[in-house]
């Protein structure tokens, strides 16, 4: 008996034991009979741990990804990707990637199926190459260039530059660039709630990032003169922010007000871990993956190769908020090398999503 002749009942039993998105995808790629056996099977609720998009050869359709929970490097064939100047993941859980090239329309592509999203009018997109911030919902794409928002085929222009934009539960959370101020919008950009910078924050801002969990907002700040990745952590109840925004009465145009809630400084993020890149953050429950320590912030550091300075390696840095220590983790990611001259974009985290594209959702 060959592997392709295994009983469907046995294949289903094996598939239900898989605990990682990468393992599930490899299982489906073995042969058509294995893939058919899982076609009607609800996709397991995999731990929500980000994958890392790695810079790849500028002219290649093969792109490299790193799974933190598996400590494994993947190569995925993305036919849309050759000669792209920018490849970024979404700030939300859509699992989509943004491809951009000079003087070409941008595209949103699912990395596991190569499925393109066709409901947007991409001819309206400008080139997006520097300091991009973007996110995707069912009818909206936004970015920092201007910054503009495309919604239902129409363009809306803002007056502020955003560092990050995260879509969550029909609300858009936009962090201003270089300023610890957050703007929260409803999905139609008709209501706006401004969350002012923390009143206890002093000093010049070096770095600021915004991270969302299902119930909370975390503002990560580093001031000039601090050697740590972040010097201050601020917290806010996300449900209270949403309730306050929902209570704004809308008349015409954009109606806004200043939030009554204020940031509270905290010493840590409790049972969470946060994954950070140059553009956005992901908050993850630390107990759902092996090797993921709670109350820690994970980021990616590029470093020249030890044996060839023209090549570049990447490392995972773990910042422990319990004792304020930084540690470079021994991971297989450090085995990946790329020529520094062909590295056209920075590593970017994204949340892999299989439910929306490979089968029925689990009830």
N, C-alpha and C positions, 0 to 999 in steps of 0.2 A: 504494500500500500504506500502511495506517495503522500507527501504532505498535503497536496491539494485534495486528497480523497478523505480527509478526516471528516467525521460526522459533524453536521452543523451544530448539534447540541453540545458537542465537546468544544467546538470553536467558541460558541457563546459563553460557555463556562470559563474558558481561558480569558476571553476579552473582559469579562466582568471582574477578573482579578487584577487587571492592569491599573496602576495607580498614577501614571504620568502621561501627559498628552503625547510626548515623544514616543513612548512605548506603544501607545494606542495607534499612532500613525504608522509606526513600523509594522505593527501587526496587520493593518489594513493593506499594506503595500506588498505583502508576501505573494499573493496571487488573487485572482478574481474570485475564487470560491471563499477565501477568507474574508475578502471585502464584502461579498454578498451576505455572508453570515451575520455581519454586524450592521447591515443596511437599515434594518427596522429596530435595532437595539438602541434603547435610550443611552446616550453617552454618559459615562460615569461622572460624578461630581469631583473632578480633579482638584487638588489643592491649587489655590490661586497664587502662583508664584511667577513673577515676570521672567521672560526670556530677554536676552540681550542681542540686539542687532549689532553686528560687527562691521566695521569698514571692510570693503572687499575691493578686488581689482576693478578699476574703473570701466574696463571694457568687457567684463565677464557677466554672464547671466547667472552664474553660481554665486550665491551669497551665503555668508556664514552667520550662524546663530549659536548662542550659548544658553543652555538650560541650567539655571542655578541649582534647582532641586535635584537634578540628575548628575550634575557636574559633568556635562557632556557637550561636545561641539557637534553641530549639525551643518550640513550643506544642503541648501534648498535651491532648486532651479526656478528662477523668476524671470520669465521671458521679457517682462516689461522693464527690467532693471538695467540692461547694458547702457553704459555711458551716463547713468543718472548722477547728478551732482548732489543729490540729497535723498536719503532714505531714512525715514523716521517712523516710530511707532506712535499710536494714539495714546492720549492721556487717559482715556477711559477704557472700558473692558470690551470694546468692539473687536479687538484683535486685528484691526486694519493697519496697513502701512501706507505711508505717503511717499510717492515717487515724484521727483522734480528734476527737470533739466532746463538749462538755459534756453529761453525763447521757445519752450514747449509747454503745452498745458500740463497741469499736474494730474496725477491719477491716484485713486485709492484702490489698493489690491489686498486680497486676503492671501497671506503667505503660504498657507497649506493647500489651497485649492486653485490659486492664481485667478480667482474670480474677481473681476473688476466691478466697481459700483457704477451703474449707469444712470442713476436717477438725478445726478448733478450735471449742470451745463458747464463742462470743464473749459470751454472756450472763454469763459469769463475769468479764469484764473490768471493772475500775473505770475511771473517767475518768482519763486520763493527760494532764496539761497542763503540769506543771512539772518541769524537770530530768529529762527522760525518758532512760532508757538501755534499749535493748532489742535483741534479736537473734532470729533465726528459724532453726530447723533443721526437719527433717521432722516432728518431733513436739513441739517445745518453743518457747515464746515467753516471754521474760523481760523484766522492766522494773524500774525503780528504785523505784516506788511500793510501799513497805513494807520491802524489795523482794519481790515475789512471782515465782513461776515457774509458768506453766501448762504441764504436760506430759501428753500423752495425755488431756486433759480433766480433770486433777486439779491442784489448787493446792498449791504448796509455798511456805511463807513463810520468808524469811531474816531474819537479825538485823542486817544491815549495809546501808548505803546504798551503791550502786554508781554510779560516774560513767559507766562504759562496760561493755558486756558483748558479747563477740565469740565466735561459734561457729566452730570450725575443726577439721575432721577428727575429729568426735565428742567434742571437748572444749570447755568453756566457760571463757573467760578473763575474769574480772571484776576491774575496777580499782576500789578503794575510793574514795569521794568525798573529795577534798581530802587524801588520804593516799597516798603512793607505795607502796602495798601491793597485791599481786595475789593473787587466789584462783583457782586452777585446779580445775575440777570435771570429773568424767567425765559422760557424756551423761545418766546417770540420777540425778545429784546424790547419789551414794552414797559417792564418794571425793572428798577435798579436799586440795589441796596449797597451803600458804601460802608465798608468796615475800615475805620480809621486805623493808622499804625498804633501799636501798643504805646500807651502813655509813659510806661516805665522804661522804654528803650532809649538809650543815649549812645552817642558816638556815631561815626560815619559808617554807613552800611557797606559792607564788602560783598556779601552774598545773601540772598533771600529766596526761599522756596516755600511753596504751598503744597500741603499733602492732605488728602481727604480720606477718611474712613467712612463706613456707613453712618456713624453717629457723630463724628467729630471733625474739626478742622485743626490742623497743626501748622503753625508758621515757624519755619526754621530760619534763623538769622545768624549771620556771622558779621561782627563788626571789625573794623580795621584794627590791627595790632594783635589779633587773636590768632594763635597758631593751630587751634583746633578747627575741624571742619565747620562746626557751628558753636556759637557762644551762648545763644539763647533759644529756648523752645517755648512757644506760646500756644495756648489751647482755647478752643471755643466750641460750644455745643451747636452742632450743625442743624439740629431740629429746631432750635430757637431762631436761628438765622432764617431758615425756610419759612417758619411761621410768620416772622416779621415781614419778610418780603411778600408773602401771600396776602398779608393784610393791607398792603398798599392799594388804594383805590385808583383805578386807571381811568383816564379821561381821553387824552389824545396825545400822540407822540410818546416819548420816553418819560415816565414819571419815576422820580427817584427820591430817596431820603437817606439820612445817615443812620446806621444801625445803633440801637440802644445798647446792645451787648458789647462788652469790651473784652479784649484779649486778656487771658490770665497766664502769667508765666509759670511754667511747670519744670520739674527737674528731669522728667523723662517721658517716655511714651508707653509705659507699662508693658503689657503683653504683646505689643506690636513690634514689627520691624518695618523700616521704611527704605525703599530702593529709590535712589536719586540719580538723575543724570543732568546734563546741562540745561534741560528744558522742563522736565516734569518729575513727579514723584508717585510712587505706589505704596499704599499702606497695606501690610499683610499681617495676618495673625501668625505669630511666631511658632505656635505649636503644631502647625499643619505641614511642616516639611523638615526632614532630617537635616541637621546642621545649621538650622536657622535660629539664631539666638535672639531672645526677646530683648526689648529696650535697646536696639541697635539700629544704626543707619548704615546702609550698604551703598557704596559708590564705586565707580570704575576709574582707575588711574592708568593713563598711557605712560610708557617708559621706553627709552631706546633699548634695543636688544643688547645683551652683554657681549655677544660674539660678533655682532655686525651693527654699527651705529646707524646705518642707513635703513635698518628695519625697526619696526615698532611692536612691542608687546603690550598686553593689557592685563591688569591685575584688579582683584576685588579688594577694596578696603572696608574693613568693619570698624565703625566708630561706636564704642560701647559707652552708653550714657550713664551706666552705673559708676564706673570709675574714670570716665573721661579719657579712655585710652584708645589708640588707633592700632590696628593690626592688619598686615597684608596676609590674606588667606592663601594657603597652598591649594590652588585649584588648577584644573586642566586648562582653564582659560589662558593661563600664562604660556601655554604651548603654541598659541596662535600668533603668527607673525605676518606682518604686511609691510610692504615698502612705504616708508614715510612720504615719498613723492606721489604715491597713488592714493593716499588716504584723504579723500575729499570730504568726508563727513565724520562726525563724532559718534561713538557708541550710544545707543539709545535703548532703554528698556521698553518693552511692550507686554501686554497681558495676553497670552495665547487664548483664543476662544474657538472652541470646536462646536459648541452647541448650535450656533446660528447657521452653520454652513455644512455640517456633515451628517445631520440626522435629526430626528425629533427630539424636542426638549424633554428632559425628565420632569414628570409632574411634581 
